Amino acid sequence: MLNTDTSLSLLSLLQLCDSNFPTGAFSHSFGLETYIQDDKVMSKQTFSEWLQVYLQEQLVYTDGLACRLTYEALEEGKLETIWALDRKICVQNQAAETREGNKRMAERMLYLGTELYSSPTLALYRERIRDKECWGHSSIVFAWITHHLKIPKSVAIISYLYASVASLIQNGVRAIPLGQTEGQRLFQELQAPLIHAVEQINGLDPEDLGITSPGLELSQMRHERLGYRLFMS
Amino acid sequence: MAELTGFLRIEARKHREKSIASEIYSQGAWKVNPPIYLDSSGQPCLYMVSLGGGYAGGDRYKAEIRLSEQAELLLTTLSSNKIFRSRGKPVIQEIDIYLARGSVLEYLPDNTIAYQDAHYEQSTVIRMESGATLIYTDLITPGWAPDGSVFRYDTLKLRTEIYLDDHLVVFDHIRLCPGAQNIQGIGLLEGYTHYGSMIVIGQQATPEFLDKLHESLDVGQSQVRLGLSMLMIPGFTLRILAFSTQAIESVFQSCHRMIREEWFEKQPISFRKY
């Protein structure tokens, strides 16, 4: 027998992570397209390697940790911590397109979030972005909505990572291209790395925020100057 | 303050037509050579010198650098920053920089060489007033281990925070741990061995300037992999992966030359160390 409250929050979480949830993630490759054009990502195997490095070396220390820290700040009612985090996670990103991409996704998610749920503090974040007091990051918005929905913290983090990886796989399947089944198999193979990533995120020191790795960042920068582009980042 | 291996305090100010090093204080294993004027522009150049010949486990170095209004300073080192065995006892270098309105700091130290079992943590905090100009570089070279292999260092952590009028505008946090990462793999060093980074902040750092710089650096060349992008404020970051220290230095020089010529109508400089 399903408990109604649990079912409701599960359904809301599924809605939030659904690729139909219009955040615009399908327009951003976060540097993947550079690797595809350089013929470095061209198969399921090479795509899998890139995804794991992207998850392990970037998502964990940026989006993942920001998601956790936002959630914890909300639990403690410390909005000032979130405003500082917003600043840090945005200026941490040295690639202008990726920074813009995360901002656009945050704005879309915030628009939907404030339309669908009544969270006065979430509305406040939206106002601060409008007034240019905050920049906007998708991981912060995601943590906010899941906290509002009373989704447990670790579930919120793994869901964020899942949604990020899901849209990247979709984008990779289109752009490399790969077969749909290969994409799904890849997704399944990423389950263990995703679980590991959450364990790691939960064990990080807040000082670890924003650690990034040179190659990923450089490819995100180089994307700006690719000759033709399917993606905005 | 815990016991420091070396401490430096440098202050530069504008005095009539030129800038002068108005204070140089050094303690312990770090010192600064007397200022040298490399050209007739009135901008002094200071060379920082590590007396120990390198950093060893547990060493802590700290420097405070302050430029008052309109002061201009070139700051470099006399030789490479060598990090020796320090696994478990990290070498720490902290630099705090303050740049007042209209000042110009060109900070181009030599490379950091990380030898076997090196653990190095560098933290740089730069506070700028608007109208100041900053050129800041980092260059990481892997040191050869006795068995001839590279990438035997333990951890390198470079953390840079830049504030403009008290707002955080750059937060850069690079970490390389060859033991825990596939260091030459995709997403990390991409098969390269050396890493360089240049952060430039100044009113003249426009997207148009960046386009021009990009063209002049000939990004198509295969010996280096370059990335350039604008910051949230007038300024940009340049990242380089390469196979040699010289290849990165040569990109730094091209970039430095273009900034000096176009923004300040100054001649290119050579630090003449060798």
Interface residues (C-beta under 8 A of the other chain):
Chain A: Y35 K40 V41 T46 E49 W50 V53 Y54 E57 Q58 Y61 R87 K88 C90 V91 Q92 Q94 A95 A96 E97 R99 W135 L209 G210 I211 T212 S213 P214 G215 L216 E217 L218 S219 Q220 M221 R222 E224 R225
Chain B: H167 L168 V169 V170 F171 D172 H173 I174 R175 L176 Q181 N182 G185 I186 G187 L188 L189 E190 Y195 H214 V219 R225 L226 G227 L228 S229 M230 L231 M232 T237 R239 L241
